[in-house]
Amino acid sequence: MNNKIKSILAVLVIISMIIPAMAVGNANSNKAQNVIGGVEIAPGVFYLGQSMDKGQVIEGYAFVHYAKDSNEVKKSKPVWDDTVDTYKLMYGGIKWANTMTYEVNFEGSILNQEVVKSTLQTSLETWDSKTSFSLFGPPITLEEELTPGSLDYRNIVVWRNLAEIYGANVIAVNSFWFNPATKEILDSDVTFSTNFEWSLSGESGKMDLQNIATHEFGHNGLKDLYTVKTTELTMYGYSDYGETKKQDLGTGDISGIQALYGE
């Protein structure tokens, strides 16, 4: 074997070693990240990456809920109310195939645990009462320390310092994973920010838990709304201190949940 042929064979061997390594690197770059952050791809929408479930690609996203500020669309005449029949479905109509249950870790809430659980149950029932599908089971206590936003098929509610991740004006985040092929939601985590004080009775200067939780639980199929005429609906993407109007669903909210899960 002459030296030219030996050189060619050596190059081929090196290439055969490099290509698989590159493929592994690219595959790993798309794996689900064990964080609640992600990369912002649109205002208030963060991409968490891809993973695999039963041989199919699944994707993760996080919707950020902002405190009212100068970026909020301003109301204009005529004054709109909650009879506006507007809603947006998430990613072509993704939804749960079966009843889901949230597990709640109360650490960081600085609130009465039993009242918190009761308040979250009320928020869940606010949606469940408008559809024939049994969407939510009663929330249960979470004793473990789990990471919100990670794909673990555990639906959790926790409190974290979201200011460090998304900014000081972020009240809460819903992080979820779904199968684009089947349109099935597989995991949903709600994180409330410890950067705000929380209230169970609509106190001024604090965020009302039922108000924000009802909005966050709506992300089990519904997107945020940001237009002027949707300011009174539960799925409107901004909230204010002491606000309680999201505790009850508006016409568009009801139409949206029924479009997914039936009347």
BELMODA-V923221 format. One record per residue. N is the residue number from 1. PSI is psi in radians with two decimals (NA if undefined). D_FIRST is the distance of its C-alpha to the first C-alpha in Angstrom with 2 decimals. Layout:
n=(N;N)
psi=(PSI;PSI)
d_first=(D_FIRST;D_FIRST)
This chain:
n=(1;2;3;4;5;6;7;8;9;10;11;12;13;14;15;16;17;18;19;20;21;22;23;24;25;26;27;28;29;30;31;32;33;34;35;36;37;38;39;40;41;42;43;44;45;46;47;48;49;50;51;52;53;54;55;56;57;58;59;60;61;62;63;64;65;66;67;68;69;70;71;72;73;74;75;76;77;78;79;80;81;82;83;84;85;86;87;88;89;90;91;92;93;94;95;96;97;98;99;100;101;102;103;104;105;106;107;108;109;110;111;112;113;114;115;116;117;118;119;120;121;122;123;124;125;126;127;128;129;130;131;132;133;134;135;136;137;138;139;140;141;142;143;144;145;146;147;148;149;150;151;152;153;154;155;156;157;158;159;160;161;162;163;164;165;166;167;168;169;170;171;172;173;174;175;176;177;178;179;180;181;182;183;184;185;186;187;188;189;190;191;192;193;194;195;196;197;198;199;200;201;202;203;204;205;206;207;208;209;210;211;212;213;214;215;216;217;218;219;220;221;222;223;224;225;226;227;228;229;230;231;232;233;234;235;236;237;238;239;240;241;242;243;244;245;246;247;248;249;250;251;252;253;254;255;256;257;258;259;260;261;262;263)
psi=(2.17;2.95;-0.57;-0.78;-0.70;-0.68;-0.73;-0.76;-0.67;-0.71;-0.73;-0.68;-0.75;-0.75;-0.72;-0.44;-0.59;-0.74;-0.85;-0.67;-0.71;-0.70;-0.73;-0.75;-0.76;-0.66;-0.75;-0.51;-0.35;0.04;2.68;2.35;2.43;0.95;2.90;0.10;-1.64;-3.05;2.22;2.15;-0.21;2.81;2.05;0.09;2.18;2.36;2.20;-0.24;-2.92;2.75;-3.02;2.50;1.97;0.73;0.06;2.56;2.33;2.75;2.64;2.47;2.84;2.29;2.21;2.36;2.06;2.61;2.59;2.29;-2.87;-0.25;-0.18;2.46;2.46;2.54;2.59;2.84;2.48;2.77;2.18;2.70;-3.00;0.19;-0.01;2.25;1.24;2.39;2.84;2.25;2.63;2.18;0.98;0.24;0.67;2.59;3.00;2.46;-0.46;2.95;2.35;2.76;2.35;2.44;2.28;2.18;2.03;-0.16;2.25;-0.27;-0.53;0.70;2.83;2.13;-0.76;-0.66;-0.64;-0.84;-0.73;-0.69;-0.75;-0.66;-0.72;-0.73;-0.73;-0.76;-0.44;-0.67;-0.80;-0.59;-0.22;0.05;2.65;-0.30;2.35;1.57;-0.79;2.36;2.92;2.44;2.58;2.81;2.35;2.06;-0.43;2.93;1.79;2.71;2.04;2.46;-0.28;2.61;1.67;0.11;0.48;2.16;1.93;2.72;2.14;2.96;2.30;2.87;1.54;-0.30;-0.57;-0.35;-0.84;-0.27;2.79;-0.35;0.26;2.08;-0.77;2.85;2.40;2.02;2.28;2.72;2.49;2.83;1.95;-0.48;-0.75;-0.19;0.45;2.27;2.38;-0.35;2.36;2.16;2.39;2.23;2.13;2.51;2.31;-0.02;-0.19;2.67;2.51;2.58;2.66;0.14;0.42;0.57;2.49;2.56;0.01;2.80;2.25;2.14;-0.81;-0.67;-0.87;-0.68;-0.70;-0.73;-0.85;-0.68;-0.37;-0.33;0.11;0.81;-0.38;2.50;2.90;2.65;2.49;0.09;2.78;-0.76;-0.17;0.21;-0.40;-0.01;2.71;-0.60;0.18;2.41;0.00;2.63;2.81;2.86;2.39;0.02;2.42;-0.01;-0.33;-0.07;-0.54;2.55;2.52;3.10;-0.81;-0.66;-0.78;-0.75;-0.68;-0.83;-0.56;-0.50;-0.53;-0.80;0.04;2.81;NA)
d_first=(0.00;3.81;6.73;8.35;6.55;6.88;10.35;11.28;10.70;12.71;15.36;15.74;16.34;18.91;20.60;20.93;22.75;24.96;26.29;27.94;29.43;30.89;32.31;33.99;35.43;36.88;38.30;39.97;41.51;43.59;44.86;48.60;49.73;52.21;54.66;57.69;56.71;54.10;53.55;56.53;55.79;59.42;62.75;63.34;60.21;57.22;53.88;52.71;49.34;47.79;47.21;46.75;49.49;48.90;45.75;47.52;47.37;50.57;51.81;54.11;56.73;59.68;62.97;64.90;68.71;70.32;73.70;75.95;75.47;75.61;72.65;74.57;75.80;79.52;82.12;83.98;86.97;87.52;86.91;84.54;85.06;83.13;84.07;81.18;78.97;75.54;72.39;68.60;66.26;63.03;59.78;61.06;63.39;61.57;63.80;64.11;63.93;66.10;68.60;67.07;68.48;68.33;68.16;70.06;69.52;72.70;71.57;72.06;74.62;77.62;79.62;81.33;78.67;80.86;82.13;78.60;77.52;80.63;80.01;76.43;77.71;80.23;77.53;75.43;78.48;79.30;76.28;76.54;80.16;79.23;76.81;76.99;73.54;73.60;71.17;71.85;72.75;74.89;73.03;72.32;71.95;68.48;68.31;64.60;62.94;60.64;58.83;60.21;57.68;55.06;54.13;55.70;57.93;60.94;63.50;65.02;67.74;67.52;68.74;66.36;66.56;65.19;66.21;63.20;60.86;62.55;65.45;69.06;70.50;68.48;70.78;68.48;65.13;64.13;60.44;59.23;56.24;56.14;54.05;53.87;53.25;56.23;58.39;59.14;59.87;58.28;59.35;62.08;63.03;66.03;66.21;69.49;69.50;71.26;71.79;74.84;77.92;78.46;81.70;82.91;85.96;85.03;86.07;85.90;83.23;80.98;78.59;80.09;77.75;78.91;78.61;75.00;73.92;75.25;73.17;70.00;70.44;70.71;67.02;66.32;66.02;67.81;66.70;68.64;71.14;71.83;74.20;77.81;79.37;77.45;78.72;80.98;78.41;76.72;73.22;74.06;71.41;73.76;76.34;79.06;80.81;83.49;82.37;83.09;82.93;79.47;80.99;82.18;80.13;80.94;80.86;77.31;76.03;77.68;76.42;72.85;72.83;74.51;72.01;69.32;71.16;74.23;77.93)
